[in-house]
Amino acid sequence: MLALGAALIAPGVSMAQDLKVRVMVDFGEGSRPPIRREVFLAPGATVVDATRAAASLEQGVVCCDPRDVAAIGGLHCDKRAHAFWLYWVDDKSGGVPAYQYKLKSGDRLVWRYRKVRF
């Protein structure tokens, strides 16, 4: 990962030809400051790719698939507490797993760690 000011560039990516995405990670309840980064990604990049370019990300079965986002920045989903990582792109819920959502240049990706009621 190459850092360029506040922007991060994924390996093998040049700024001129690729996607620019703003990423914000909210750890919830003031537990730690949010992460705010602008990242450059290859075309076809997913929410997982953008998040991994901005912060540490772990995948594992949370609900249904080993590609689920299990932790960001070391904060893991907690099934017993019903606390999970949820994401929005341009203020809209993703609607599909993060590993499937393809981003476009200019997208604003927000992750929030929240307790969810079922």
C-alpha positions, 0 to 999 in steps of 0.5 A, a space after each residue: 500500500 502506498 500512502 499519498 497524503 491522506 490517500 491510499 493506493 492499492 498495489 498495482 493501481 495508478 491514480 490516473 486510470 482507477 477508481 477513487 473512493 472515500 471510505 469512513 469507518 465508524 467504530 460506534 459509541 465513541 469507542 475510538 476515532 473514525 477512520 477517514 481515507 480516500 483510496 484508489 482501486 482497480 476497476 471492478 473493486 468491491 466494498 471489501 477491497 476499498 475497506 481493506 485499502 483503508 483499514 485492517 479487515 478480517 473475513 470469516 463466517 458471520 452469517 452465511 459465507 466465509 467472505 463475510 466481513 468479520 472484523 474491521 480495525 480489530 473490532 469483531 462482530 459479536 453475535 451474542 451482543 447482536 453487534 455487526 458491521 453494516 455498510 452504506 454506499 452514497 447513503 444507501 444500504 448496500 443490499 448485498 454482501 460487501 464482497 459482492 458490491 462493485 464500487 464506482 469512482 466517486 462513491 462514498 463508503 461508510 461502515 458503522 459498527 452497530 447493535 442490530 435488533 432482530 
